[in-house]
Amino acid sequence: MQPRGLPPLAQVLAIVGLGAFWGISPTFYKLMANENIPVSHIIVISGIGVGTGLGFLRWLTTGRIGFTRAEVLYGLGCGLLQNVPFAMGLWLAKYLPVTVFAVISSMAPFCSYALALAFRREGASRLRLLALVVGFASSATLILTRESATGLSLTSWTLVALIPTALYAVYGMFASMAWPKGMDTLTAGSVESWASAAIALPFLLVLQPIHGIGDFHWGYWTLGVITLIWTIERIAYFTMIQRSGPVTTSQAVYVSSPASVLFGATLFGERIDMWLIACLGLLLVALYLNNRALSQAKRASAAT
């Protein structure tokens, strides 16, 4: 079944909001990496926190507590496909600048669009392709004008960073195509988060077991804050996946790249210059083109 879609203005606002959530995440990745919080701790603790938060909201709004077999299988699939690129991103945060990592992630729409075309989930559209190109130009402007990036050669780290980008596209496609009939957004986010924590738990117990309260330090407050942010992000993400599809949802990376720089400027002292302003201008053009293409497609569909 094709996604129902959001109204044009709501879709733009959703993309911008989701991109802002994604934009601040690399900064938190870096902060947690600098505090040497193990990757398995981050995945398990955030998974339990997000799953509990969404599960509580689900109980308040629907009265449901348990999950159906189809929902559990969906959660396990999403948890597995998300954990691999998520873990890689947390690991790479130690070795790549926030800006570089964020912009490499901006290639996700190309992977997502290619998968959507291959599975015939999306049709070819000149305006949408142009939006992808302009969006990529926005991200390219960002990375090529950063002092920390222009001197960076194509090392093994940057090549490795392309892997989670491609894997997130696979995850997004699965999240859209495998959506169980009748499942709501809170259920999707809750079951995925609990599954994600369960999948990572053996790695925590074997590789970095928690021996007591003394194992936690002030850096874990960072994990607590990002867990709250991710709870809101999961609601926004699954709403977009269900209503607009993975390709449109992935457009949020064009917001996340400049947002990462804005957050980096605040926390890591990165400067804001004319190139960043140009980047944001290209971003708005890409969002406009994408939204116009979707509006045209809806009008054409309604006419037939």
C-alpha positions in Angstrom: 0.0 0.0 0.0 1.3 3.4 -0.9 1.8 5.9 1.9 -1.1 8.4 2.4 1.1 11.4 2.6 1.0 14.6 4.8 -0.3 18.0 3.7 2.4 20.0 2.0 3.0 22.5 4.9 2.9 19.8 7.5 5.4 17.7 5.5 7.9 20.6 5.3 7.6 21.3 9.0 8.0 17.6 9.8 11.1 17.4 7.6 12.6 20.4 9.3 11.8 19.2 12.8 13.1 15.7 12.1 16.2 17.1 10.6 16.8 19.3 13.7 16.6 16.1 15.9 19.1 14.3 13.6 21.3 17.4 13.5 21.9 17.5 17.2 22.5 13.8 17.4 26.2 13.8 16.1 27.0 16.4 18.7 25.7 14.1 21.4 27.6 11.2 19.7 30.8 13.2 20.1 30.1 14.2 23.7 29.4 10.6 24.7 32.5 9.4 22.8 34.6 11.9 24.5 33.3 10.6 27.8 34.1 7.0 26.8 30.6 5.7 27.3 30.5 2.2 25.7 28.4 1.9 22.5 26.5 -1.1 24.0 25.5 1.0 27.0 24.2 3.8 24.8 22.1 1.4 22.7 20.7 -0.6 25.6 20.0 2.3 28.0 18.5 4.6 25.3 16.5 1.6 23.9 15.0 0.9 27.3 14.3 4.6 27.9 12.7 5.3 24.5 10.8 2.1 24.6 9.4 2.8 28.0 8.5 6.4 27.2 6.7 5.5 24.0 5.1 2.4 25.6 3.7 4.6 28.4 2.3 7.1 25.9 0.8 4.1 24.0 -0.9 2.8 27.2 -2.3 6.3 28.0 -3.8 6.8 24.5 -4.8 3.2 23.6 -4.8 1.2 26.8 -2.6 -1.5 25.1 0.4 -3.0 26.8 1.5 -6.1 24.8 2.4 -6.6 21.2 1.2 -8.9 18.4 3.4 -11.4 16.7 3.6 -9.2 13.6 4.6 -6.2 15.7 7.3 -8.1 17.5 8.8 -9.4 14.2 8.7 -5.9 12.8 10.4 -4.5 15.9 13.1 -7.1 15.7 13.7 -6.4 12.0 13.9 -2.7 12.6 16.1 -3.1 15.7 18.6 -5.3 13.9 18.8 -3.1 10.8 19.0 0.1 12.8 21.5 -1.2 15.4 24.3 -1.9 13.0 24.6 1.6 11.4 23.7 3.2 14.8 26.6 1.4 16.5 28.9 2.3 13.6 28.0 5.9 13.9 28.6 6.0 17.6 32.0 4.4 17.1 33.0 6.7 14.2 32.1 9.7 16.4 35.5 9.3 18.0 37.4 9.5 14.8 35.5 12.0 12.6 34.6 15.7 13.1 30.9 16.3 13.7 30.6 18.3 10.5 32.3 15.6 8.3 30.2 12.8 9.8 27.0 14.7 9.3 27.6 15.6 5.7 28.7 12.1 4.8 25.3 11.0 6.2 23.6 13.4 3.7 24.2 10.8 0.9 21.3 8.8 2.4 18.7 10.2 0.1 20.6 8.9 -3.0 20.7 5.4 -1.5 17.1 5.6 -0.4 15.9 6.9 -3.7 17.8 4.1 -5.6 16.2 1.5 -3.4 12.8 3.0 -3.8 13.1 3.0 -7.6 14.4 -0.6 -7.6 11.4 -1.8 -5.5 9.1 0.5 -7.5 8.0 2.3 -4.4 8.7 5.7 -5.9 8.3 6.9 -9.5 11.0 8.9 -11.3 10.4 12.7 -11.0 12.6 15.4 -12.5 11.7 17.9 -9.8 12.5 15.3 -7.0 15.8 14.4 -8.7 16.6 18.1 -8.9 15.8 18.5 -5.3 18.2 15.7 -4.4 20.9 17.3 -6.5 20.4 20.7 -4.9 20.3 19.2 -1.4 23.5 17.4 -2.1 25.0 20.6 -3.3 24.0 22.2 0.0 25.8 19.5 1.9 28.8 19.6 -0.4 29.0 23.4 0.1 29.1 22.8 3.8 31.8 20.1 3.8 34.1 21.8 1.2 34.2 25.1 3.1 34.9 23.8 6.6 38.6 24.2 7.5 38.6 20.9 9.3 37.2 19.2 6.2 39.1 20.7 3.3 42.4 19.2 4.6 40.9 15.8 5.1 41.8 13.2 2.5 39.7 10.3 1.5 41.0 8.1 4.3 39.7 4.7 5.5 37.6 6.5 8.1 35.6 8.4 5.5 35.1 5.3 3.4 33.9 3.4 6.5 31.5 6.2 7.3 29.7 5.6 3.9 28.6 2.1 5.2 26.2 3.2 7.9 24.7 5.8 5.4 23.8 3.0 3.0 22.5 0.7 5.8 20.2 3.4 7.1 18.6 3.5 3.6 18.0 -0.2 3.8 16.5 0.3 7.3 14.2 3.0 6.2 13.0 0.9 3.3 12.2 -2.0 5.5 10.5 0.2 8.1 8.2 1.4 5.4 7.5 -1.8 3.5 7.2 -4.2 6.4 4.7 -2.0 8.4 2.1 -4.3 9.9 -1.5 -3.5 9.1 -3.2 -1.4 11.7 0.0 -0.6 13.7 0.3 2.9 15.1 3.3 5.1 15.4 3.8 4.7 19.2 3.6 0.9 18.9 6.3 1.0 16.1 8.7 3.2 18.1 8.2 1.3 21.3 8.6 -2.3 20.0 11.6 -1.2 17.9 13.3 0.4 20.8 12.8 -2.6 23.1 14.0 -4.9 20.4 17.1 -2.7 19.8 17.9 -2.9 23.5 17.4 -6.6 23.6 19.7 -7.2 20.6 22.5 -5.1 22.1 22.1 -6.5 25.7 24.4 -9.6 25.2 27.2 -7.3 23.9 26.8 -5.2 27.0 26.9 -8.2 29.4 29.9 -9.8 27.7 32.0 -6.8 26.6 31.2 -4.0 29.0 29.2 -5.3 32.0 27.9 -2.9 34.5 29.2 -3.8 38.0 27.4 -1.1 40.0 26.4 2.5 40.4 30.1 3.5 40.4 30.3 2.6 36.7 28.1 5.6 35.9 29.6 9.1 35.7 28.3 12.5 34.8 28.6 11.8 31.1 25.6 9.5 31.4 23.5 12.6 31.9 24.2 13.3 28.3 22.8 9.9 27.4 19.7 10.8 29.5 19.1 14.0 27.6 19.5 12.4 24.2 17.2 9.5 25.2 14.4 12.1 25.8 15.2 13.7 22.4 15.2 10.4 20.6 11.8 9.5 22.2 10.3 12.6 20.4 12.3 11.8 17.3 10.9 8.2 17.0 7.4 9.6 17.0 8.2 12.0 14.3 10.2 9.5 12.3 7.6 6.7 12.2 4.9 9.2 11.5 6.8 10.3 8.4 7.7 6.7 7.4 4.1 5.7 7.6 2.6 8.8 6.0 5.2 10.0 3.4 7.6 7.0 2.8 11.3 6.5 3.3 12.6 8.7 0.5 10.7 11.8 1.6 11.7 11.1 5.2 15.3 10.9 4.3 15.2 14.5 3.0 15.5 15.6 6.6 19.3 15.0 6.3 19.5 18.2 4.3 18.3 20.0 7.5 20.5 17.9 9.8 23.8 18.8 8.1 23.5 22.6 8.7 21.9 22.0 12.0 24.9 19.9 13.1 27.1 22.9 12.3 24.9 25.3 14.2 25.0 23.0 17.3 28.7 22.5 16.7 29.3 26.2 16.7 27.6 26.5 20.1 29.3 23.5 21.8 32.6 23.2 19.9 33.3 26.7 18.8 32.9 26.2 15.0 32.5 29.5 13.2 29.4 30.6 11.1 30.3 32.2 7.8 28.8 33.2 4.5 29.2 29.6 3.2 27.0 28.3 5.9 24.3 30.9 4.9 24.7 29.8 1.3 24.3 26.2 2.4 21.0 27.0 4.2 19.8 28.8 1.1 20.3 25.8 -1.0 18.6 23.7 1.6 15.4 25.8 1.4 15.5 25.5 -2.4 15.8 21.7 -2.2 12.9 21.5 0.3 10.8 23.7 -2.0 11.5 21.6 -5.1 10.8 18.3 -3.2 7.5 19.7 -1.8 6.4 21.0 -5.2 7.1 17.6 -6.8 5.0 15.9 -4.2 2.2 18.4 -4.6 2.2 17.9 -8.4 2.1 14.1 -8.0 -0.9 14.3 -5.6 -2.8 16.6 -8.0 -2.0 14.2 -10.9 -3.2 11.2 -8.8 -6.4 13.0 -7.8 -7.1 13.9 -11.4 -7.0 10.3 -12.5 
